[in-house]
Amino acid sequence: MANDELSHDRRRLRQWLRGDAAGFSRRDLFKLSAAIGAAPAFIGATPAVARAAAAGPIVKPLPAELFTVLGTNAETRWSALRDVGHLVPLDRFFVRNHTSTPIIDPQTWRLEVTGSGLRGGPVSFSLADLQRLPSETTVTAVECAGNGRSYYTTQQGQTVSGTAWRLGAIGVARWRGVRLSHVLRRAGLSHRAVDVQPVGLDPDYVTGGVNLGPVRRPLPVRKALDDVLLAYEMNGEPLPPDHGAPVRVLVPGWIGIASIKWVGRIEVSDRPLFSPWNTQCYRLFGEGYPADGQPFDEQVVKSAFELDEGAVFTAGRRHRLTGRSWSAHGPIRKIEVSTDGGATWRRARPVGPGAGWQRWALDWTPRTEGPAELLARATDVRGNTQPGVARHNTLGYLFDAVVRHPVQVRTAGNS
């Protein structure tokens, strides 16, 4: 189907090789690739848009008990999600920034819809314009494609590049906004349109001395007309700055980079579009993959315990282990937990609804003092189960292996 990102990306790559894609040349590709010294990259021309001043890498407080700070990013500590309910509170929702969080005045903000895929000229929408359109609410997850990346190194001994996320680069929230399809039709969508590219208002991203411009990523028009949301509320409150205020794109079921934050412009094109964020980045490179990288659309199955590594348990006492499992391929059907390093497994109890992810619980009474390893693995409704080893790729995406969670067991007098 056209809203399958994998088939869409492969088709667009063939079109680029034929010279059918707009906004860049093959000379741009080789120049950028040489400058960065990385995998092949594509960069398209992006018209200038008004920028808001950046307030800093991240605006909201980042207390150590809630977050692990990783450069311009902040990973949610899983122990901070125990007993908070199904949705992640705004104060502990993870932050993925390529540069810095901009502060944008919602009163002066405008969404510019432009491009050759419109019947007429550019159309501008204010926040009030969007809020007057029919609204929709959805509960869904946003997850970075590199979530779990650090385990390629710490658990599998493999070299990868990118932010060293553990498993905290995911969050589930209740989002409210207007369907992108409503906005595109009001803007005068043409039957010739093939691609839709949201463009962020965050500062330009510079890497290897090359300016890649603002974060942007194209969608096929059929996906844009399907379930994509222009969200302006999160968990019943106005969207916070770090999460895309005043308006962000939300693309359910696709990797987090597709859900562009601080959207300020949407290009609608009658020719295929590319950006570095679906070509140079967010492709699978390495042994067994094509030289130009393998595209991917969705995340994989994962599970996490709601406790820190090295947590201490008392021998002879009953403890309740809790966690969450999720899959972009559909609801979770089964969660199994091992408290002896994978020698034996028990079925965990699902807790609450399964939108975005499934919470679960299991009682455990450790008997022996010393180090222990907890493992959790999930199986989704399509039969996808977490493996023992994830397939390596050099950029460290899609880690789906069962994570070994070290803890300590002590006697009551030593705890």
C-alpha positions in Angstrom: 0.0 0.0 0.0 1.1 3.6 -0.6 1.1 4.3 3.1 3.6 1.6 3.8 6.8 3.6 4.3 9.1 0.7 3.3 7.6 0.3 -0.2 7.3 4.1 -0.5 10.9 4.7 0.3 12.1 2.0 -2.1 10.0 3.4 -4.9 11.3 6.9 -4.2 14.9 5.7 -4.4 14.3 4.2 -7.8 12.8 7.5 -8.9 15.7 9.4 -7.7 18.2 7.2 -9.5 16.1 7.9 -12.7 16.3 11.6 -12.0 12.6 12.0 -11.3 12.9 13.5 -7.7 12.8 17.2 -7.2 15.0 19.5 -5.2 18.5 18.0 -5.4 21.0 16.4 -7.7 23.3 13.4 -7.6 26.2 15.9 -7.3 24.7 17.1 -4.0 24.6 13.5 -2.8 28.3 12.8 -3.3 29.4 16.2 -2.0 27.4 15.8 1.2 28.5 12.1 1.6 32.1 13.1 1.3 31.8 15.9 3.7 30.1 13.9 6.4 32.2 10.8 5.7 29.2 8.5 6.5 26.6 6.6 4.6 25.1 8.0 1.4 23.0 11.1 2.0 20.5 13.1 0.2 19.6 16.7 0.8 17.0 18.7 -0.9 16.6 22.5 -1.3 14.4 23.9 1.5 13.1 27.5 1.1 13.9 29.7 4.1 11.3 29.9 6.9 11.2 32.1 9.9 13.1 30.7 12.9 12.3 31.1 16.5 15.0 31.7 19.0 16.3 28.6 20.7 15.9 28.6 24.5 18.5 25.9 25.0 18.8 22.2 24.2 15.9 21.4 26.6 13.6 23.8 28.4 11.9 21.7 31.1 13.6 20.6 34.3 15.6 17.4 34.1 15.9 16.0 37.6 18.2 13.0 37.9 15.5 10.8 39.4 13.4 11.3 36.2 15.9 11.5 33.3 19.3 10.5 32.0 20.6 13.5 29.9 22.3 12.5 26.7 23.6 15.7 25.0 20.6 17.5 23.5 18.4 14.6 24.5 16.8 13.3 27.7 15.9 9.7 28.3 13.1 8.8 30.7 14.2 6.6 33.6 12.0 3.6 33.8 11.9 3.7 37.6 10.1 7.1 37.2 7.2 5.3 35.4 6.3 2.9 38.2 2.8 3.6 39.5 2.2 6.6 37.3 -0.5 5.0 35.1 -0.8 4.3 31.4 0.2 7.8 30.1 3.6 9.3 30.6 3.2 12.6 32.5 4.6 15.7 30.7 7.3 16.2 33.3 8.9 12.8 32.5 8.2 12.3 28.8 11.5 11.8 26.9 13.0 14.5 24.7 14.6 14.0 21.3 16.2 17.1 19.9 18.6 17.4 17.0 19.5 20.9 18.1 17.7 23.0 20.6 14.1 23.6 21.7 12.7 26.8 20.1 10.3 29.1 21.9 7.5 30.0 19.5 4.8 32.5 20.2 1.5 30.7 19.5 -0.2 34.0 18.7 2.1 34.8 15.8 2.8 31.2 14.7 1.6 30.3 11.2 1.6 27.0 9.3 2.5 27.6 5.7 1.2 25.0 3.2 3.1 25.4 -0.1 4.2 23.5 -3.2 3.4 22.2 -6.6 1.0 19.7 -5.2 -1.6 22.4 -4.5 -4.2 23.7 -6.9 -3.4 27.3 -6.1 -0.8 29.3 -4.2 0.5 29.0 -0.6 -2.1 28.9 2.2 -1.5 30.0 5.8 -3.1 28.8 9.0 -3.0 30.2 12.5 -3.3 28.1 15.6 -6.8 29.5 16.0 -7.6 28.4 12.4 -6.6 24.8 13.3 -8.5 24.8 16.5 -11.7 25.8 14.7 -11.5 22.7 12.6 -12.9 19.3 13.8 -10.6 17.9 16.5 -9.5 14.3 17.1 -7.9 12.6 20.1 -5.7 9.6 20.0 -3.6 7.6 22.5 -0.4 6.5 20.9 3.3 6.1 21.4 6.2 8.1 20.0 9.5 6.2 19.9 12.9 7.1 18.6 14.2 4.7 16.0 17.4 4.3 18.1 15.7 3.4 21.3 17.8 0.6 22.9 20.9 1.4 20.8 23.3 1.2 23.7 22.6 -2.6 24.1 24.3 -3.3 20.8 27.5 -2.4 22.6 26.9 -3.3 26.2 25.0 -6.6 25.6 26.2 -7.7 22.2 29.7 -6.1 22.0 29.1 -4.4 18.7 30.0 -0.9 17.6 27.3 1.5 16.6 27.0 5.3 16.3 24.3 7.7 17.6 22.8 8.6 20.9 23.3 5.8 23.5 19.7 5.3 24.5 18.8 2.4 26.7 15.0 1.9 26.5 13.7 5.2 27.7 13.3 6.9 24.3 9.6 6.2 24.2 6.4 7.7 25.6 2.7 7.2 25.3 0.4 10.2 25.6 -3.1 11.4 24.7 -2.8 13.7 21.7 -5.4 16.1 20.5 -5.3 18.0 17.2 -6.7 18.2 13.7 -6.3 15.7 10.9 -3.6 16.7 8.4 -6.1 15.6 5.7 -8.5 18.4 6.7 -5.7 21.0 6.4 -4.5 19.7 3.1 -7.9 19.7 1.6 -8.6 23.2 2.8 -5.3 24.3 1.3 -6.4 23.0 -2.1 -4.7 19.6 -2.5 -4.3 18.7 -6.1 -4.8 15.2 -7.6 -1.2 15.5 -8.8 0.3 15.5 -5.3 2.5 12.6 -4.5 4.5 13.6 -1.4 3.9 15.8 1.7 6.9 17.1 3.7 6.5 18.8 7.1 9.4 21.1 8.0 10.3 22.0 11.6 11.1 25.5 13.0 14.0 24.2 15.1 17.5 25.5 14.3 19.3 24.0 11.3 21.1 20.8 12.0 24.8 20.9 11.2 27.0 17.7 11.1 30.4 17.1 9.7 30.6 20.8 8.8 27.5 20.4 6.5 24.3 22.3 7.1 21.4 19.8 6.6 18.8 22.5 7.2 15.7 22.1 9.5 14.5 18.7 10.4 12.0 17.5 7.8 10.8 14.1 6.4 8.4 13.3 3.5 5.3 11.2 3.7 3.4 9.7 0.8 0.2 11.6 0.2 -2.0 8.6 1.1 -0.4 8.3 4.5 -0.8 12.0 5.0 -4.5 11.7 4.2 -4.9 8.6 6.5 -4.3 9.0 10.2 -1.7 11.8 10.6 -2.5 14.4 13.2 -1.4 18.0 13.6 -1.4 17.9 17.4 -1.7 21.0 19.7 -2.5 19.3 23.0 -0.7 16.5 25.0 -2.4 14.8 27.9 -5.1 17.5 28.0 -2.7 20.5 28.1 -1.3 22.8 25.5 1.7 21.1 23.8 4.9 21.9 25.8 7.9 23.6 24.1 10.1 20.5 24.3 7.4 18.4 22.6 6.7 20.6 19.6 4.7 23.7 20.7 2.6 25.1 19.4 1.9 22.3 16.8 3.7 19.1 15.9 3.0 16.3 13.4 2.0 13.0 14.9 2.4 9.9 12.6 0.9 6.9 14.4 2.8 3.6 13.8 5.9 5.2 12.2 9.3 5.9 13.7 9.5 9.0 15.8 11.4 11.1 13.3 8.3 11.2 11.1 6.4 13.1 13.8 8.1 16.5 13.1 8.1 18.9 16.1 7.5 22.7 15.9 6.1 22.3 12.4 6.1 25.6 10.5 5.7 24.6 6.9 4.3 21.7 4.9 5.5 21.2 1.3 3.1 19.4 -0.9 4.8 18.2 -4.1 3.8 16.7 -7.4 7.2 15.2 -7.6 9.0 12.8 -5.2 10.8 14.5 -2.2 13.8 13.4 -0.2 15.5 14.7 2.9 18.5 13.5 4.9 16.1 12.1 7.5 14.9 9.3 5.3 18.1 8.6 3.4 21.4 9.4 5.1 19.8 8.8 8.5 17.1 6.3 9.5 18.3 3.6 7.1 20.0 0.3 8.0 23.7 0.1 7.0 26.2 -2.7 7.6 26.9 -6.3 6.8 24.0 -7.9 4.9 22.4 -4.6 4.0 22.4 -2.8 0.6 25.3 -0.3 0.1 22.7 2.5 -0.1 21.0 1.3 3.1 17.8 -0.5 3.7 14.7 1.6 4.5 12.5 0.8 7.5 9.2 2.1 8.6 8.2 0.8 12.0 9.8 0.0 15.3 10.1 -3.5 16.7 8.9 -5.4 19.8 10.4 -4.3 23.1 10.0 -4.8 26.9 11.3 -2.8 29.9 11.2 -3.2 33.7 10.0 -0.2 35.7 13.2 -0.2 37.8 16.8 1.0 37.6 19.7 -1.3 36.8 21.3 -2.6 40.0 18.0 -2.3 42.0 18.2 -4.1 45.3 15.7 -6.8 46.4 15.4 -8.5 49.8 15.7 -12.3 49.8 12.6 -14.2 51.2 10.2 -11.3 50.6 7.6 -11.1 47.8 8.2 -8.3 45.4 6.0 -7.1 42.5 7.9 -6.6 39.3 6.3 -4.3 36.8 7.0 -3.2 33.3 5.7 -2.3 29.9 5.9 -4.0 26.5 5.1 -2.6 23.1 5.2 -3.2 19.3 4.5 -1.0 16.3 2.9 -4.1 14.7 -0.1 -4.2 17.0 -1.2 -5.1 20.5 0.9 -7.3 22.8 -0.5 -10.8 23.1 1.9 -12.3 25.7 4.6 -11.2 28.1 7.0 -13.6 29.8 9.4 -12.8 32.6 12.5 -14.7 33.7 14.1 -14.1 37.2 16.9 -16.5 36.7 18.8 -15.2 33.7 16.6 -16.9 31.1 16.6 -20.5 32.6 12.9 -20.5 33.2 10.0 -18.2 32.2 6.6 -17.2 33.7 3.7 -15.5 32.2 3.2 -11.9 33.4 -0.3 -10.4 34.1 -1.4 -7.6 31.8 -2.5 -4.4 33.6 -4.8 -1.8 32.1 -5.4 -0.9 28.5 -3.1 -1.8 25.6 -3.1 1.5 23.6 0.5 2.4 22.7 2.0 -0.2 25.1 0.9 -2.9 27.5 1.7 -2.6 31.3 2.2 -5.8 33.2 3.1 -7.3 36.6 4.6 -10.4 38.1 5.2 -11.4 41.8 8.7 -12.6 42.6 10.2 -14.0 45.9 14.0 -14.2 45.5 15.6 -16.9 47.6 19.3 -16.6 47.0 21.5 -13.7 47.9 23.7 -12.2 45.2 23.5 -10.8 41.7 20.5 -11.8 39.5 19.4 -11.0 36.0 15.8 -10.2 35.1 14.5 -10.7 31.5 11.2 -9.8 29.9 10.1 -10.7 26.4 6.9 -9.9 24.6 5.0 -11.4 21.6 2.6 -9.2 19.6 -0.6 -10.2 17.9 1.2 -10.9 14.7 3.5 -13.4 16.3 6.6 -11.2 16.5 8.7 -12.2 19.6 11.8 -10.6 21.0 14.9 -12.6 20.0 17.9 -13.3 22.1 20.2 -11.3 19.8 19.3 -8.3 17.6 20.5 -8.0 14.1 23.4 -5.5 14.0 23.4 -2.3 11.9 26.0 0.4 12.1 23.6 3.2 13.2 22.1 1.1 15.9 18.4 1.1 15.0 15.7 -1.3 15.9 17.2 -3.1 18.8 14.6 -5.8 19.7 16.6 -8.4 21.7 15.6 -9.3 25.2 17.4 -7.0 27.6 19.3 -8.4 30.5 18.4 -6.3 33.6 21.0 -6.8 36.4 19.7 -6.5 40.0 21.0 -7.5 43.5 19.4 -9.7 46.1 20.4 -9.3 49.7 19.3 -10.7 53.0 17.1 -8.6 55.3 20.0 -7.6 57.5 22.1 -6.4 54.5 19.5 -4.6 52.5 
